[in-house]
Amino acid sequence: IPNVSFLTALTSVSGFVIGFAVWGNEADYWRYGKTNKWLTALPLTIALLIGQIIFPITGWMISRLSGITDYGAATNYINVYAFGGITAIAAIVLTVAYFACNDSNLYGMINAVENIKKLPHHGVCAALAVVCASLAAWLSTAGIAKSLEAIASLNCVFLPTVTVIMLCEFFMISRLIGQSNDLSQVPDSASLPVVRWRAFIALSMAGFVGVLTSGVVPGTEAFHVGVCSVQAWLTAIVVYLPLRILEHKRSVASATSYTKQYIEKLWATEAAQSVELLK
């Protein structure tokens, strides 16, 4: 097995680890439970400890001991190692795992679409299933390993970046401008603007940096440096904070100007009334 430098390994492996750790619909698991940060954080911590530390280390140890680098040979080796070579059991386990993962992804996408516009549920489900299956078939032509790298890299760039912008608003902006955020109720979509331009600009810039440094797009191998997801998150913070603070200052200035005009108009009205009374 060829050895690579630490920076190369960090750049390649980090995308897989972070990409697989990101789901985006964790809140749905606790939607009908009582609000408790510790009861939410504890199962997530245990799941990440097992899924992102123990499992990868185990896989690395098996790979190191076997010396296998071919995907098909590795799958056969795992079948023999874990299931005693009984192919039927391996097929059942893999089928259940694939269906479970993709069902969770489909559930998240359906909610995302229906939150934007109310559409027939079965129609949305069928349309997304066809689109995702077609995309998976297209990605398979590029090879399983390359497709897996692309999905993991893009997954760790786009989904968490939205959360990073929300965390900026909740923890940083509220302290910088002295304004608290009420998250006890979810506002109706009709009461919100169609696009939050500051957040959209920050998300777009972060996505551009993340994709550029992920090495997924052909011809961008020279920019494949660092941890693409972390670079995307930092870009989102750097872009969003000044835009949001500037928006707040303009809002305050506009409100102050309006208040000043209102007071001046009120004084002028009262002065005119006083003059009329004196007459």
C-alpha positions as CSV (number, residue, x, y, z in Angstrom):
1,I,0.0,0.0,0.0
2,P,1.6,3.3,-1.0
3,N,2.3,5.8,1.7
4,V,1.2,9.5,1.4
5,S,2.1,12.6,3.4
6,F,0.1,13.6,6.5
7,L,-1.4,16.7,4.7
8,T,-2.5,14.6,1.8
9,A,-4.1,12.0,4.1
10,L,-5.8,14.8,6.1
11,T,-7.2,16.4,3.0
12,S,-8.6,13.2,1.7
13,V,-9.8,11.4,4.8
14,S,-11.4,14.5,6.6
15,G,-14.0,14.8,3.8
16,F,-15.0,11.2,4.2
17,V,-15.2,11.4,8.0
18,I,-17.1,14.7,8.2
19,G,-19.3,13.9,5.2
20,F,-20.5,10.6,6.7
21,A,-21.1,12.3,10.1
22,V,-23.4,14.9,8.6
23,W,-27.1,14.0,8.3
24,G,-29.1,17.2,8.6
25,N,-32.4,15.8,10.0
26,E,-31.3,15.0,13.6
27,A,-33.9,17.3,15.0
28,D,-36.7,15.0,13.6
29,Y,-35.5,12.2,16.0
30,W,-36.4,14.4,19.0
31,R,-39.3,16.4,17.5
32,Y,-41.9,14.9,19.8
33,G,-39.8,14.8,22.9
34,K,-39.2,17.3,25.7
35,T,-36.5,19.9,25.1
36,N,-33.3,18.8,26.9
37,K,-29.8,19.6,25.5
38,W,-28.1,16.8,27.5
39,L,-30.5,14.1,26.4
40,T,-30.0,15.2,22.8
41,A,-26.2,15.5,23.0
42,L,-25.6,12.2,24.8
43,P,-26.9,9.8,22.1
44,L,-25.2,12.0,19.4
45,T,-21.9,11.8,21.2
46,I,-22.2,8.0,21.6
47,A,-23.2,7.5,18.0
48,L,-20.3,9.7,16.7
49,L,-17.8,7.9,19.0
50,I,-18.8,4.5,17.7
51,G,-19.5,5.5,14.1
52,Q,-16.7,7.9,13.5
53,I,-13.9,6.6,15.7
54,I,-14.3,2.9,16.5
55,F,-15.6,1.8,13.1
56,P,-13.0,3.7,11.0
57,I,-10.1,2.5,13.2
58,T,-11.4,-1.1,12.9
59,G,-11.7,-0.7,9.1
60,W,-8.2,0.7,9.0
61,M,-6.8,-2.1,11.0
62,I,-8.4,-4.8,8.8
63,S,-7.2,-3.0,5.7
64,R,-3.7,-2.8,7.1
65,L,-3.6,-6.5,8.0
66,S,-5.1,-7.7,4.8
67,G,-3.3,-5.4,2.4
68,I,-6.3,-5.3,0.0
69,T,-6.9,-2.2,-2.0
70,D,-9.4,-3.4,-4.6
71,Y,-13.1,-2.6,-3.7
72,G,-14.5,-6.0,-4.8
73,A,-11.8,-8.0,-3.0
74,A,-12.3,-5.9,0.1
75,T,-16.0,-6.5,0.1
76,N,-15.5,-10.2,-0.2
77,Y,-12.9,-10.2,2.6
78,I,-15.3,-8.4,4.9
79,N,-18.0,-10.9,4.0
80,V,-15.8,-13.8,5.0
81,Y,-14.5,-12.0,8.1
82,A,-17.8,-10.8,9.4
83,F,-20.4,-13.4,8.1
84,G,-18.2,-16.5,7.7
85,G,-18.5,-16.3,3.9
86,I,-22.3,-16.6,3.9
87,T,-23.2,-14.3,1.0
88,A,-27.0,-14.3,1.7
89,I,-26.5,-12.8,5.1
90,A,-24.1,-10.2,3.8
91,A,-26.6,-9.3,1.0
92,I,-29.4,-8.9,3.6
93,V,-27.4,-6.7,5.9
94,L,-26.1,-4.5,3.1
95,T,-29.6,-4.1,1.6
96,V,-31.1,-3.1,4.9
97,A,-28.3,-0.7,5.6
98,Y,-28.6,0.9,2.1
99,F,-32.4,1.2,2.3
100,A,-32.2,2.7,5.9
101,C,-29.6,5.4,4.9
102,N,-31.3,6.4,1.7
103,D,-34.7,6.4,3.3
104,S,-33.5,8.9,5.9
105,N,-32.0,11.0,3.1
106,L,-35.2,10.9,1.1
107,Y,-37.2,11.9,4.2
108,G,-35.0,14.9,4.7
109,M,-35.3,16.0,1.1
110,I,-39.1,15.6,1.1
111,N,-39.4,17.8,4.1
112,A,-37.1,20.4,2.5
113,V,-39.1,20.6,-0.7
114,E,-42.5,20.7,1.2
115,N,-41.3,23.4,3.5
116,I,-40.6,25.6,0.4
117,K,-43.9,24.9,-1.4
118,K,-46.9,22.7,-0.5
119,L,-47.0,19.9,-3.0
120,P,-48.6,16.5,-3.2
121,H,-46.6,14.2,-0.8
122,H,-46.6,11.1,-3.0
123,G,-45.7,13.1,-6.1
124,V,-42.7,14.7,-4.3
125,C,-41.6,11.3,-3.0
126,A,-41.8,9.7,-6.4
127,A,-40.1,12.6,-8.2
128,L,-37.2,12.7,-5.8
129,A,-36.8,8.9,-5.9
130,V,-36.5,9.0,-9.7
131,V,-34.1,12.0,-9.7
132,C,-31.9,10.5,-7.0
133,A,-31.8,7.1,-8.7
134,S,-30.8,8.7,-12.0
135,L,-28.1,10.7,-10.3
136,A,-26.8,7.6,-8.6
137,A,-26.7,5.7,-11.9
138,W,-24.8,8.6,-13.5
139,L,-22.3,8.8,-10.6
140,S,-21.7,5.0,-10.9
141,T,-20.2,5.5,-14.3
142,A,-17.4,7.5,-12.8
143,G,-16.5,4.6,-10.5
144,I,-17.6,3.8,-7.0
145,A,-14.6,5.2,-5.2
146,K,-14.7,8.6,-7.1
147,S,-18.4,8.9,-6.6
148,L,-18.1,8.2,-2.9
149,E,-15.4,10.8,-2.6
150,A,-17.6,13.4,-4.4
151,I,-20.7,12.7,-2.3
152,A,-18.8,12.8,1.0
153,S,-17.0,15.9,0.1
154,L,-20.1,17.9,-1.0
155,N,-22.1,16.5,1.9
156,C,-19.7,18.0,4.4
157,V,-19.6,21.3,2.6
158,F,-23.2,22.3,2.0
159,L,-25.3,20.8,4.9
160,P,-23.2,21.9,7.9
161,T,-22.5,25.4,6.4
162,V,-26.2,26.2,6.7
163,T,-26.0,25.2,10.4
164,V,-22.8,27.3,10.8
165,I,-24.7,30.4,9.6
166,M,-27.5,29.8,12.0
167,L,-25.1,29.4,14.8
168,C,-23.5,32.7,13.9
169,E,-26.9,34.4,14.1
170,F,-27.7,32.7,17.4
171,F,-24.5,33.0,19.3
172,M,-22.4,35.8,17.7
173,I,-24.8,38.3,16.1
174,S,-27.1,38.3,19.2
175,R,-24.1,39.3,21.4
176,L,-22.6,41.8,18.9
177,I,-25.8,43.7,18.4
178,G,-27.3,43.0,21.8
179,Q,-30.4,41.4,20.4
180,S,-31.8,38.1,21.6
181,N,-33.4,35.5,19.3
182,D,-36.6,33.8,20.2
183,L,-36.5,30.2,19.1
184,S,-39.4,29.0,21.1
185,Q,-41.7,29.1,18.0
186,V,-41.2,28.3,14.4
187,P,-42.4,31.3,12.3
188,D,-44.7,30.7,9.4
189,S,-43.1,30.7,6.0
190,A,-45.5,33.4,4.8
191,S,-44.1,35.8,7.4
192,L,-40.5,35.4,6.2
193,P,-38.7,36.9,3.2
194,V,-38.3,34.7,0.2
195,V,-34.5,34.9,0.4
196,R,-32.3,36.1,3.2
197,W,-29.7,37.7,1.0
198,R,-26.9,38.0,3.5
199,A,-27.2,34.3,4.5
200,F,-27.5,33.3,0.8
201,I,-24.4,35.2,-0.2
202,A,-22.4,33.7,2.7
203,L,-23.7,30.2,1.8
204,S,-22.8,30.7,-1.9
205,M,-19.3,31.9,-1.2
206,A,-18.7,29.1,1.3
207,G,-20.0,26.5,-1.2
208,F,-17.7,27.9,-3.9
209,V,-14.6,27.7,-1.6
210,G,-15.6,24.2,-0.3
211,V,-16.1,22.7,-3.7
212,L,-13.0,24.4,-5.1
213,T,-10.8,23.0,-2.4
214,S,-12.5,19.5,-2.3
215,G,-10.9,18.5,-5.6
216,V,-14.2,17.0,-6.8
217,V,-14.5,19.2,-9.9
218,P,-12.0,18.0,-12.7
219,G,-9.2,20.5,-13.2
220,T,-9.2,21.9,-9.7
221,E,-6.7,19.4,-8.3
222,A,-4.2,22.2,-7.7
223,F,-6.7,23.8,-5.2
224,H,-7.3,20.5,-3.3
225,V,-5.6,21.6,-0.1
226,G,-6.6,21.7,3.6
227,V,-9.9,20.5,4.9
228,C,-12.6,21.6,2.4
229,S,-15.4,21.5,4.9
230,V,-13.6,23.6,7.6
231,Q,-12.6,26.1,4.9
232,A,-16.2,26.4,3.8
233,W,-17.4,27.0,7.3
234,L,-14.8,29.7,8.0
235,T,-15.7,31.4,4.8
236,A,-19.4,31.4,5.8
237,I,-18.5,33.1,9.1
238,V,-16.1,35.6,7.6
239,V,-18.7,36.7,5.0
240,Y,-21.9,36.5,7.0
241,L,-20.8,38.4,10.1
242,P,-19.9,41.8,8.5
243,L,-22.9,41.6,6.1
244,R,-25.3,40.9,9.0
245,I,-23.7,43.7,11.2
246,L,-23.9,46.2,8.3
247,E,-27.6,45.2,7.8
248,H,-28.3,45.8,11.5
249,K,-26.6,49.2,11.5
250,R,-28.6,50.3,8.4
251,S,-31.8,49.1,10.0
252,V,-31.0,51.1,13.2
253,A,-30.1,54.2,11.2
254,S,-33.3,53.9,9.2
255,A,-35.4,53.4,12.3
256,T,-33.7,56.4,14.0
257,S,-34.3,58.6,10.9
258,Y,-37.9,57.6,10.8
259,T,-38.3,58.3,14.5
260,K,-36.7,61.7,14.1
261,Q,-39.0,62.6,11.1
262,Y,-42.0,61.5,13.1
263,I,-41.0,63.6,16.1
264,E,-40.3,66.6,13.9
265,K,-43.7,66.2,12.2
266,L,-45.4,65.8,15.6
267,W,-43.7,69.0,16.9
268,A,-44.7,70.9,13.7
269,T,-48.3,69.7,14.1
270,E,-48.4,70.7,17.8
271,A,-46.8,74.1,17.0
272,A,-49.4,74.8,14.3
273,Q,-52.2,73.9,16.7
274,S,-50.7,76.2,19.4
275,V,-50.5,79.1,16.9
276,E,-54.2,78.5,16.0
277,L,-55.2,78.5,19.7
278,L,-53.3,81.8,20.2
279,K,-55.2,83.4,17.4
